[in-house]
Amino acid sequence: MGFLTGRAGLPSVIALLVILVEFFGALFLIAGFATRLATICILGNFVGVIVTSNLNNGFFMNWYAQANKGEGLEYFILLFGLAIISVVAGGGRANADAPITKGLLVRQRRSKTAIA
């Protein structure tokens, strides 16, 4: 948190949110739990990274690790593509949300048949 508040210059609340999104967002994506929500949060996190530190570095990454040269936007465009796929496709069949959503769909069908 010291890096985010000191060197990056973020307020402590935003720094805490960045840490929580990076930690729990990655765990949620691995487990397939709240995949779309986690992806949107991570996407927002990376938009913040681009705006605060990577916007002026050009397009390409710093492949040769040259000193005093930052990373470009190439990596983030790849991440945005993967995030869009995760938002559109969701967690798939073997996600942790499947039992929850299946139960909700069954309840909705029962309520519709009870009304009709």
JORA-V149119 format. One record per run of one state. SS is the DSSP state (H for helix, E for strand, - for the rest). FROM is the first residue (numbers start at 1). LEN is the number of residues. If there is no record, write none. Layout:
ss=SS from=FROM len=LEN
ss=SS from=FROM len=LEN
//
This chain:
ss=- from=1 len=1
ss=H from=2 len=6
ss=- from=8 len=4
ss=H from=12 len=20
ss=- from=32 len=3
ss=H from=35 len=23
ss=- from=58 len=16
ss=H from=74 len=16
ss=- from=90 len=8
ss=H from=98 len=18
ss=- from=116 len=1
//
